[in-house]
Amino acid sequence: MFLVKDSSEVREKRIKQFLDEDPALSALLSVIHFEWTVRRAIVALGSSPNVVVRAKLKNCHGLDKYKDVWKDEVFPNVRLRLPEEVVKDWTGLGRAFRLRHRLVHGATSCGTEYAKERVYWAIEATNDVRSICFKKGINLDSRLPVRRVCKP
């Protein structure tokens, strides 16, 4: 669906294009876009070496887990909490995640209007995360900075 080289803007444009023809796919992609972005942000802004952060993220799925890893890795550096100070509409993002979960497990479907609000909540949350990174000099569409384990 997306290529690694695709910019955030390209991904968002594609997600929005799916709203009319396949709103469920658009909802799924918008949450995937958020997850991809928040994971890269945690690696980029984290305090531990990249391999350590990536190990923490290996089994990290869902908003509560991202919030916990952000708190451990990113908060010490940026002093901003993910659900209170970074993502401006955490409740809306949670609703987008719940729709994604129900779609993935075949528990529901959705129309354009229902999906649209959730798609935009996820995209706005993604842009909130990207904005914090930008303020810290990090472009999530580029190669991330590398922090290595220091050997004594």
PyRosetta script that sets phi, psi and omega in degrees:
from pyrosetta import init, pose_from_sequence

init()
pose = pose_from_sequence("MFLVKDSSEVREKRIKQFLDEDPALSALLSVIHFEWTVRRAIVALGSSPNVVVRAKLKNCHGLDKYKDVWKDEVFPNVRLRLPEEVVKDWTGLGRAFRLRHRLVHGATSCGTEYAKERVYWAIEATNDVRSICFKKGINLDSRLPVRRVCKP")
pose.set_psi(1, -47.6)
pose.set_omega(1, 176.9)
pose.set_phi(2, -122.7)
pose.set_psi(2, 153.2)
pose.set_omega(2, 172.7)
pose.set_phi(3, -103.8)
pose.set_psi(3, 152.9)
pose.set_omega(3, 179.4)
pose.set_phi(4, -57.7)
pose.set_psi(4, -35.9)
pose.set_omega(4, -177.9)
pose.set_phi(5, -73.8)
pose.set_psi(5, -11.7)
pose.set_omega(5, 179.6)
pose.set_phi(6, -65.0)
pose.set_psi(6, 133.9)
pose.set_omega(6, 176.8)
pose.set_phi(7, -75.8)
pose.set_psi(7, 165.0)
pose.set_omega(7, 176.9)
pose.set_phi(8, -58.6)
pose.set_psi(8, -40.2)
pose.set_omega(8, -179.5)
pose.set_phi(9, -63.1)
pose.set_psi(9, -40.1)
pose.set_omega(9, 178.8)
pose.set_phi(10, -65.2)
pose.set_psi(10, -44.3)
pose.set_omega(10, 178.3)
pose.set_phi(11, -60.8)
pose.set_psi(11, -45.0)
pose.set_omega(11, -178.5)
pose.set_phi(12, -64.4)
pose.set_psi(12, -39.6)
pose.set_omega(12, 178.1)
pose.set_phi(13, -62.7)
pose.set_psi(13, -42.6)
pose.set_omega(13, 179.6)
pose.set_phi(14, -65.2)
pose.set_psi(14, -42.3)
pose.set_omega(14, 178.6)
pose.set_phi(15, -58.7)
pose.set_psi(15, -46.0)
pose.set_omega(15, -178.8)
pose.set_phi(16, -66.9)
pose.set_psi(16, -32.1)
pose.set_omega(16, 178.2)
pose.set_phi(17, -63.8)
pose.set_psi(17, -31.2)
pose.set_omega(17, -179.1)
pose.set_phi(18, -76.5)
pose.set_psi(18, -14.7)
pose.set_omega(18, -174.7)
pose.set_phi(19, -53.1)
pose.set_psi(19, -45.5)
pose.set_omega(19, -177.3)
pose.set_phi(20, -77.9)
pose.set_psi(20, -41.2)
pose.set_omega(20, -174.7)
pose.set_phi(21, -84.7)
pose.set_psi(21, -30.7)
pose.set_omega(21, -179.7)
pose.set_phi(22, -152.8)
pose.set_psi(22, 78.9)
pose.set_omega(22, -174.8)
pose.set_phi(23, -61.0)
pose.set_psi(23, -33.1)
pose.set_omega(23, 178.7)
pose.set_phi(24, -65.1)
pose.set_psi(24, -42.0)
pose.set_omega(24, 177.6)
pose.set_phi(25, -63.4)
pose.set_psi(25, -41.0)
pose.set_omega(25, 177.5)
pose.set_phi(26, -59.7)
pose.set_psi(26, -43.1)
pose.set_omega(26, 178.9)
pose.set_phi(27, -63.6)
pose.set_psi(27, -43.1)
pose.set_omega(27, 178.3)
pose.set_phi(28, -62.2)
pose.set_psi(28, -47.3)
pose.set_omega(28, -177.7)
pose.set_phi(29, -64.6)
pose.set_psi(29, -35.1)
pose.set_omega(29, -179.4)
pose.set_phi(30, -65.7)
pose.set_psi(30, -37.6)
pose.set_omega(30, 178.2)
pose.set_phi(31, -73.2)
pose.set_psi(31, -38.9)
pose.set_omega(31, 174.9)
pose.set_phi(32, -58.7)
pose.set_psi(32, -42.3)
pose.set_omega(32, 178.8)
pose.set_phi(33, -60.6)
pose.set_psi(33, -43.6)
pose.set_omega(33, 177.1)
pose.set_phi(34, -61.8)
pose.set_psi(34, -47.8)
pose.set_omega(34, -177.4)
pose.set_phi(35, -61.2)
pose.set_psi(35, -43.5)
pose.set_omega(35, 177.7)
pose.set_phi(36, -58.3)
pose.set_psi(36, -44.2)
pose.set_omega(36, -177.4)
pose.set_phi(37, -68.6)
pose.set_psi(37, -47.4)
pose.set_omega(37, -177.1)
pose.set_phi(38, -66.3)
pose.set_psi(38, -35.4)
pose.set_omega(38, 178.3)
pose.set_phi(39, -64.7)
pose.set_psi(39, -44.3)
pose.set_omega(39, 178.1)
pose.set_phi(40, -64.9)
pose.set_psi(40, -37.8)
pose.set_omega(40, 178.5)
pose.set_phi(41, -63.8)
pose.set_psi(41, -40.8)
pose.set_omega(41, 179.5)
pose.set_phi(42, -64.3)
pose.set_psi(42, -41.3)
pose.set_omega(42, 177.0)
pose.set_phi(43, -64.1)
pose.set_psi(43, -46.7)
pose.set_omega(43, -175.1)
pose.set_phi(44, -67.7)
pose.set_psi(44, -38.5)
pose.set_omega(44, -174.6)
pose.set_phi(45, -100.6)
pose.set_psi(45, -2.9)
pose.set_omega(45, -176.8)
pose.set_phi(46, -65.5)
pose.set_psi(46, 166.8)
pose.set_omega(46, -178.7)
pose.set_phi(47, -100.5)
pose.set_psi(47, -21.8)
pose.set_omega(47, -179.5)
pose.set_phi(48, -87.1)
pose.set_psi(48, 164.3)
pose.set_omega(48, 173.3)
pose.set_phi(49, -57.0)
pose.set_psi(49, 151.0)
pose.set_omega(49, -176.4)
pose.set_phi(50, -52.4)
pose.set_psi(50, -41.6)
pose.set_omega(50, -177.7)
pose.set_phi(51, -63.9)
pose.set_psi(51, -34.6)
pose.set_omega(51, 178.7)
pose.set_phi(52, -69.3)
pose.set_psi(52, -45.5)
pose.set_omega(52, 179.4)
pose.set_phi(53, -62.9)
pose.set_psi(53, -44.2)
pose.set_omega(53, 179.8)
pose.set_phi(54, -63.2)
pose.set_psi(54, -34.7)
pose.set_omega(54, 176.7)
pose.set_phi(55, -65.3)
pose.set_psi(55, -40.3)
pose.set_omega(55, 177.1)
pose.set_phi(56, -64.2)
pose.set_psi(56, -34.7)
pose.set_omega(56, -178.0)
pose.set_phi(57, -81.2)
pose.set_psi(57, -13.6)
pose.set_omega(57, -174.8)
pose.set_phi(58, -53.6)
pose.set_psi(58, -46.1)
pose.set_omega(58, -179.3)
pose.set_phi(59, -110.2)
pose.set_psi(59, 26.7)
pose.set_omega(59, -177.9)
pose.set_phi(60, -96.8)
pose.set_psi(60, 115.0)
pose.set_omega(60, 178.1)
pose.set_phi(61, -143.5)
pose.set_psi(61, 136.9)
pose.set_omega(61, 178.5)
pose.set_phi(62, 99.5)
pose.set_psi(62, 154.0)
pose.set_omega(62, -174.2)
pose.set_phi(63, -59.8)
pose.set_psi(63, -42.3)
pose.set_omega(63, -178.4)
pose.set_phi(64, -63.0)
pose.set_psi(64, -38.8)
pose.set_omega(64, 179.4)
pose.set_phi(65, -68.4)
pose.set_psi(65, -42.4)
pose.set_omega(65, 178.0)
pose.set_phi(66, -62.3)
pose.set_psi(66, -40.4)
pose.set_omega(66, 178.4)
pose.set_phi(67, -60.3)
pose.set_psi(67, -43.0)
pose.set_omega(67, -179.3)
pose.set_phi(68, -66.1)
pose.set_psi(68, -44.7)
pose.set_omega(68, -180.0)
pose.set_phi(69, -67.8)
pose.set_psi(69, -38.5)
pose.set_omega(69, 176.1)
pose.set_phi(70, -58.6)
pose.set_psi(70, -46.4)
pose.set_omega(70, -178.6)
pose.set_phi(71, -59.6)
pose.set_psi(71, -42.6)
pose.set_omega(71, -179.1)
pose.set_phi(72, -72.4)
pose.set_psi(72, -41.8)
pose.set_omega(72, -171.1)
pose.set_phi(73, -98.2)
pose.set_psi(73, -42.8)
pose.set_omega(73, -170.2)
pose.set_phi(74, -96.3)
pose.set_psi(74, -41.6)
pose.set_omega(74, -176.5)
pose.set_phi(75, -52.0)
pose.set_psi(75, -42.6)
pose.set_omega(75, 179.3)
pose.set_phi(76, -58.6)
pose.set_psi(76, -26.6)
pose.set_omega(76, -178.6)
pose.set_phi(77, -91.4)
pose.set_psi(77, -38.5)
pose.set_omega(77, -173.0)
pose.set_phi(78, -109.0)
pose.set_psi(78, -14.5)
pose.set_omega(78, 178.9)
pose.set_phi(79, 57.3)
pose.set_psi(79, 34.7)
pose.set_omega(79, 176.5)
pose.set_phi(80, -129.2)
pose.set_psi(80, 129.8)
pose.set_omega(80, 178.4)
pose.set_phi(81, -84.0)
pose.set_psi(81, 136.8)
pose.set_omega(81, -177.0)
pose.set_phi(82, -58.1)
pose.set_psi(82, -51.2)
pose.set_omega(82, -175.3)
pose.set_phi(83, -81.1)
pose.set_psi(83, -18.5)
pose.set_omega(83, -176.5)
pose.set_phi(84, -103.3)
pose.set_psi(84, -35.5)
pose.set_omega(84, -170.7)
pose.set_phi(85, -119.8)
pose.set_psi(85, -13.9)
pose.set_omega(85, 179.5)
pose.set_phi(86, -102.3)
pose.set_psi(86, -64.6)
pose.set_omega(86, 179.7)
pose.set_phi(87, -81.6)
pose.set_psi(87, 114.4)
pose.set_omega(87, -173.2)
pose.set_phi(88, -72.1)
pose.set_psi(88, -28.2)
pose.set_omega(88, 179.1)
pose.set_phi(89, -125.4)
pose.set_psi(89, 73.2)
pose.set_omega(89, -179.4)
pose.set_phi(90, -62.2)
pose.set_psi(90, -35.9)
pose.set_omega(90, 179.3)
pose.set_phi(91, -64.2)
pose.set_psi(91, -45.8)
pose.set_omega(91, 177.8)
pose.set_phi(92, -62.5)
pose.set_psi(92, -41.7)
pose.set_omega(92, 177.8)
pose.set_phi(93, -61.4)
pose.set_psi(93, -40.0)
pose.set_omega(93, 176.9)
pose.set_phi(94, -60.8)
pose.set_psi(94, -38.6)
pose.set_omega(94, 178.5)
pose.set_phi(95, -67.9)
pose.set_psi(95, -36.2)
pose.set_omega(95, 175.6)
pose.set_phi(96, -64.6)
pose.set_psi(96, -41.4)
pose.set_omega(96, 178.2)
pose.set_phi(97, -64.4)
pose.set_psi(97, -40.4)
pose.set_omega(97, 179.7)
pose.set_phi(98, -64.1)
pose.set_psi(98, -39.9)
pose.set_omega(98, 177.0)
pose.set_phi(99, -63.6)
pose.set_psi(99, -45.4)
pose.set_omega(99, 178.5)
pose.set_phi(100, -55.5)
pose.set_psi(100, -46.1)
pose.set_omega(100, -179.2)
pose.set_phi(101, -60.5)
pose.set_psi(101, -46.1)
pose.set_omega(101, -179.4)
pose.set_phi(102, -66.1)
pose.set_psi(102, -37.2)
pose.set_omega(102, 178.1)
pose.set_phi(103, -66.8)
pose.set_psi(103, -45.3)
pose.set_omega(103, -178.2)
pose.set_phi(104, -61.0)
pose.set_psi(104, -36.6)
pose.set_omega(104, -177.2)
pose.set_phi(105, -93.9)
pose.set_psi(105, 8.7)
pose.set_omega(105, 174.9)
pose.set_phi(106, 69.4)
pose.set_psi(106, 22.4)
pose.set_omega(106, -177.4)
pose.set_phi(107, -87.9)
pose.set_psi(107, -9.9)
pose.set_omega(107, -177.6)
pose.set_phi(108, -161.4)
pose.set_psi(108, 173.6)
pose.set_omega(108, 168.3)
pose.set_phi(109, -134.8)
pose.set_psi(109, -177.8)
pose.set_omega(109, 179.2)
pose.set_phi(110, -158.1)
pose.set_psi(110, 154.4)
pose.set_omega(110, 175.6)
pose.set_phi(111, -94.3)
pose.set_psi(111, 177.1)
pose.set_omega(111, -176.0)
pose.set_phi(112, -60.5)
pose.set_psi(112, -47.7)
pose.set_omega(112, -176.4)
pose.set_phi(113, -63.8)
pose.set_psi(113, -42.1)
pose.set_omega(113, 179.7)
pose.set_phi(114, -65.3)
pose.set_psi(114, -43.4)
pose.set_omega(114, -178.6)
pose.set_phi(115, -69.6)
pose.set_psi(115, -36.9)
pose.set_omega(115, -172.6)
pose.set_phi(116, -55.2)
pose.set_psi(116, -48.9)
pose.set_omega(116, -179.1)
pose.set_phi(117, -59.4)
pose.set_psi(117, -44.0)
pose.set_omega(117, -178.1)
pose.set_phi(118, -69.6)
pose.set_psi(118, -38.0)
pose.set_omega(118, 176.4)
pose.set_phi(119, -60.3)
pose.set_psi(119, -45.8)
pose.set_omega(119, -178.5)
pose.set_phi(120, -69.3)
pose.set_psi(120, -33.8)
pose.set_omega(120, 174.8)
pose.set_phi(121, -62.0)
pose.set_psi(121, -43.7)
pose.set_omega(121, -179.5)
pose.set_phi(122, -67.0)
pose.set_psi(122, -41.4)
pose.set_omega(122, 179.0)
pose.set_phi(123, -66.2)
pose.set_psi(123, -41.5)
pose.set_omega(123, 177.9)
pose.set_phi(124, -63.3)
pose.set_psi(124, -40.8)
pose.set_omega(124, 177.7)
pose.set_phi(125, -63.5)
pose.set_psi(125, -40.1)
pose.set_omega(125, 176.6)
pose.set_phi(126, -60.3)
pose.set_psi(126, -44.5)
pose.set_omega(126, 179.5)
pose.set_phi(127, -67.9)
pose.set_psi(127, -31.8)
pose.set_omega(127, 174.4)
pose.set_phi(128, -61.1)
pose.set_psi(128, -44.2)
pose.set_omega(128, 179.6)
pose.set_phi(129, -66.5)
pose.set_psi(129, -45.0)
pose.set_omega(129, 179.0)
pose.set_phi(130, -61.1)
pose.set_psi(130, -36.6)
pose.set_omega(130, -179.6)
pose.set_phi(131, -63.0)
pose.set_psi(131, -43.9)
pose.set_omega(131, 178.1)
pose.set_phi(132, -62.0)
pose.set_psi(132, -43.1)
pose.set_omega(132, 178.9)
pose.set_phi(133, -62.2)
pose.set_psi(133, -44.3)
pose.set_omega(133, 179.7)
pose.set_phi(134, -58.7)
pose.set_psi(134, -42.9)
pose.set_omega(134, 178.9)
pose.set_phi(135, -63.2)
pose.set_psi(135, -24.9)
pose.set_omega(135, 179.2)
pose.set_phi(136, -96.0)
pose.set_psi(136, 9.1)
pose.set_omega(136, 176.7)
pose.set_phi(137, 81.5)
pose.set_psi(137, 19.1)
pose.set_omega(137, -178.3)
pose.set_phi(138, -110.3)
pose.set_psi(138, 126.5)
pose.set_omega(138, 173.2)
pose.set_phi(139, -103.9)
pose.set_psi(139, 109.2)
pose.set_omega(139, -175.7)
pose.set_phi(140, -69.2)
pose.set_psi(140, -13.0)
pose.set_omega(140, 177.2)
pose.set_phi(141, -86.3)
pose.set_psi(141, -2.4)
pose.set_omega(141, -179.9)
pose.set_phi(142, -112.3)
pose.set_psi(142, 179.1)
pose.set_omega(142, 177.4)
pose.set_phi(143, -61.6)
pose.set_psi(143, 135.6)
pose.set_omega(143, -178.4)
pose.set_phi(144, -81.3)
pose.set_psi(144, 152.4)
pose.set_omega(144, 175.5)
pose.set_phi(145, -65.2)
pose.set_psi(145, 150.8)
pose.set_omega(145, -178.4)
pose.set_phi(146, -111.2)
pose.set_psi(146, 126.2)
pose.set_omega(146, 171.5)
pose.set_phi(147, -111.4)
pose.set_psi(147, 125.4)
pose.set_omega(147, -177.1)
pose.set_phi(148, -105.6)
pose.set_psi(148, 160.0)
pose.set_omega(148, 174.3)
pose.set_phi(149, -71.1)
pose.set_psi(149, 128.8)
pose.set_omega(149, 178.0)
pose.set_phi(150, -86.9)
pose.set_psi(150, 127.4)
pose.set_omega(150, 178.3)
pose.set_phi(151, -91.4)
pose.set_psi(151, 133.0)
pose.set_omega(151, -179.8)
pose.set_phi(152, -70.7)
pose.dump_pdb("model.pdb")
